Amino acid sequence: MVKMTENTDDPRGRIIICRCNDVTQKEIEDLIDQGITDIEEIKRLTRIGMGPCQGRTCVPLVIGIIARKTGKKPDEIPVPATRVPVRPVMMGVLAGEMENEE
């Protein structure tokens, strides 16, 4: 995971975009400023979308940041690939020892 040096004077360094992996707005914007605008690449470098929330919170925020900084429309930015399970599942359900409580 890439961790940029944080400048505490820059408020973007204190805005958390991905709570699961503690990724700040400044880290995302710094990557975009370096020319990394592919959300899959940003995901690989920062681990956004790989925490317990599976990107439900951070991916839409990152798409918004990419759209704002590149001038693209949010619907032009592909959503990163997800791997199952896309939501937390208890191991007992997977092992067949308990029922899914949906």
C-alpha positions, -999 to 999 in steps of 0.1 A, spaced: 0 0 0 13 34 -9 13 60 19 21 95 9 37 119 34 9 139 50 11 176 53 -10 184 83 -14 220 71 -33 207 41 -69 199 52 -71 172 24 -46 152 44 -72 149 72 -102 140 51 -105 102 52 -120 88 19 -115 51 28 -122 44 65 -113 7 62 -78 14 50 -72 50 62 -68 66 28 -70 104 26 -83 127 0 -48 141 -5 -34 106 -12 -60 100 -39 -55 135 -54 -17 131 -54 -20 99 -74 -44 115 -99 -19 145 -102 8 119 -110 -13 107 -139 -29 77 -123 -66 81 -131 -76 44 -135 -96 34 -104 -83 -1 -106 -47 12 -104 -57 35 -75 -73 5 -58 -41 -15 -62 -19 12 -48 -41 23 -19 -64 -7 -12 -95 13 -15 -125 -10 -18 -107 -39 -3 -118 -34 33 -149 -48 51 -172 -24 34 -161 -37 0 -160 -1 -14 -196 9 -6 -183 41 9 -150 50 -7 -154 39 -43 -182 65 -51 -161 91 -33 -130 82 -54 -151 82 -86 -162 117 -77 -127 129 -71 -115 114 -104 -144 131 -122 -137 165 -106 -100 164 -113 -102 150 -149 -133 166 -161 -150 133 -169 -185 125 -159 -188 100 -131 -207 76 -153 -178 75 -177 -155 61 -150 -157 23 -147 -165 9 -113 -136 -14 -102 -141 -52 -103 -155 -67 -71 -148 -102 -58 -174 -122 -40 -185 -120 -13 -194 -84 -19 -207 -82 16 -195 -97 48 -207 -133 53 -201 -154 84 -178 -183 80 -204 -206 94 -228 -198 65 -200 -207 40 -192 -239 59 -229 -249 59 -230 -249 97 -255 -221 101 -282 -204 80 -279 -170 64 -301 -145 83 -312 -123 54 
